[in-house]
Amino acid sequence: MTFKNPSQEKIFQYLKEANRIAVVGLSNKTDRTSYQIAQLLQENGYQIIPVNPLLVGEEILGEKVVAKLTDIDGPIDIVDIFRRSEFLPEVVADFLETDAKVFWAQLGIQNDEAAQQLRAAGREDIVMDRCVKIELAKMAEAE
């Protein structure tokens, strides 16, 4: 099976309906893409939850860092992942223990095994190899 992303309209719907976005692999280094994207998400009105086991207890962009998705209290609309493709099945295991709605792997990150695991668990809201920043810009252009 080769993974196929949902329609552009569905991706826009995910972004329009989301309020809270967990950012897995968020770095505290301001020059990193994960930091810049998380900052952009905040500027666009989203609440971010930094997820990075190496930085637990610290603050990034004013938000307290948690070790894993299951440490987050309250709803998670999108899980935005900045981990290498081979780590996605590990993130899936954590994701499936939450009520998170959308599994989103950033540009250049894709894993068919992870997609199969999600679908086998009845989770169909999956986006891979897409950048949230680019999708937000496309959405703004379309409106």
C-alpha positions in Angstrom: 0.0 0.0 0.0 1.2 3.4 -0.9 -0.1 6.2 1.3 -2.3 8.8 -0.3 -3.2 12.1 1.4 -6.8 13.3 1.8 -8.2 15.9 -0.6 -7.0 19.5 -0.4 -10.5 20.5 0.9 -10.2 17.9 3.7 -6.8 19.2 4.7 -8.2 22.8 4.8 -11.1 21.4 7.0 -8.6 20.0 9.5 -6.8 23.3 9.8 -10.1 25.3 10.0 -11.5 23.1 12.8 -8.3 22.8 14.8 -7.6 24.8 18.0 -4.9 22.8 19.8 -1.9 21.4 17.9 0.6 19.1 19.6 4.0 19.6 18.0 6.1 16.4 18.3 9.8 16.9 18.1 9.6 20.7 18.7 13.0 22.2 19.1 13.9 25.1 21.4 16.4 26.3 18.8 14.9 29.3 17.0 16.6 28.5 13.7 14.9 25.0 13.4 11.9 24.5 11.2 9.8 23.0 14.0 10.3 26.1 16.1 9.4 28.4 13.2 6.3 26.5 12.2 5.1 26.3 15.9 5.6 30.1 16.2 3.6 30.5 12.9 0.8 28.3 14.3 0.6 30.5 17.4 0.5 33.6 15.2 -2.4 32.1 13.4 -4.4 31.6 16.6 -3.6 27.9 17.4 -2.6 26.8 20.9 0.5 24.6 20.6 1.7 21.9 23.0 5.4 21.2 22.7 6.2 17.4 22.8 9.9 16.6 23.3 11.1 14.1 25.9 14.6 15.7 26.0 13.1 19.1 27.0 10.4 18.1 29.5 9.5 20.8 32.0 11.1 23.6 29.9 9.1 26.2 28.0 9.1 26.7 24.3 7.2 29.7 22.9 5.6 30.2 26.3 4.2 26.6 26.5 5.4 23.9 28.9 7.0 20.9 27.2 5.6 17.4 27.8 7.4 14.1 27.1 4.7 12.4 25.1 1.2 12.8 23.7 -0.4 10.9 26.6 0.9 13.6 29.0 -1.4 16.2 27.4 -4.5 17.2 29.3 -7.5 18.0 27.1 -8.3 17.6 23.5 -5.7 17.4 20.7 -6.9 18.4 17.3 -3.8 17.9 15.2 -0.5 16.1 16.1 2.1 17.8 13.9 5.2 15.6 13.7 8.8 16.7 13.2 10.5 13.3 13.6 12.2 11.2 10.9 10.0 8.8 8.9 11.4 5.7 10.7 10.1 7.0 14.0 6.5 7.4 12.9 5.3 4.0 14.0 6.5 4.9 17.5 4.5 8.2 17.3 1.5 6.2 16.1 1.6 4.0 19.3 1.5 7.1 21.4 -1.2 8.8 19.2 -3.5 5.8 19.4 -3.5 6.1 23.2 -5.1 9.6 22.9 -8.2 11.1 21.5 -6.2 13.2 19.0 -8.0 13.7 15.8 -5.4 14.2 13.0 -2.0 12.6 12.5 0.1 15.0 10.5 3.7 14.3 9.4 5.6 17.3 8.1 7.1 17.7 4.6 9.5 14.9 3.7 8.1 12.6 6.4 6.1 9.6 5.4 5.8 6.0 6.5 3.4 3.4 5.0 3.6 1.1 8.0 2.5 4.0 10.3 -0.5 4.7 8.0 -1.4 1.0 8.0 -1.3 0.9 11.8 -3.5 4.0 12.0 -6.0 2.7 9.5 -6.1 -0.7 11.3 -7.1 1.1 14.4 -9.9 2.9 12.6 -8.1 6.2 12.4 -8.5 7.7 8.9 -7.5 11.4 9.4 -3.9 11.1 8.3 -1.7 13.7 6.5 1.9 12.9 5.5 4.7 14.8 3.7 2.8 18.1 3.9 3.9 21.3 5.6 1.4 23.1 7.8 2.8 26.5 6.8 2.4 25.8 3.1 -1.2 24.5 3.6 -2.1 27.5 5.7 -0.8 29.8 2.9 -2.8 27.8 0.3 -5.9 28.1 2.5 -5.5 31.9 2.8 -5.1 32.2 -1.0 -8.2 30.1 -1.6 -10.4 32.3 0.7 
